[in-house]
Amino acid sequence: FIKRGSPRIDVDIDVYAHNNANFFDGKCTSISDNGALVLLNDPLLLPGQELVIHFRGNSSNNPSGFNVKAEVIRKNFTKQRINVKSGLHYAVRFLQVQKSGQDQIKNLLLKK
C-alpha cells in the first residue's frame, strides 16, 4: 500500500461542481490538504477531467464557502444500475485552492 501524503478526515460538506459542460451537486465525504472524496450526482466524469468544486458554507465544519480546481483521479464504480442522475464517488486531487479554503481545511484537520 502507498502511504498517504496527508492525513484525511471524514466530513459532510455540500458541494457544487462544474466541468465546463455540466453543473451538478453532491457532498464531500472526506478531505485532506491535497484532495477529497466527493459524491457527485453525475456518473459520466472520467479520470483526468478537471472540475471546479465549490464547497458550500453551511455549518461549523465549513463556515464560509470556497472554491477549488481539482482533477478526477479515481472513479468508484458500483454494481447497481445507474442512470444520468445517479451519484458516484470520485477521488479528486486539488490543483488550486482558495486561501480561505486552505485555512478552513487546516482548521478541520486540527480539530480531528
Buried (B, 14 or more C-beta within 10 A) or exposed (E): EEEEEEEBBEBEBBBBBEBEEEEBBBBBBBBBBBBBBBBBBBBBBEEEBEBBBBBBBEEEBBEEBBBBBBBBEEBEEEEEEEEEEEBBBBBBBBEEBBEBBBEBBEEBBEEE
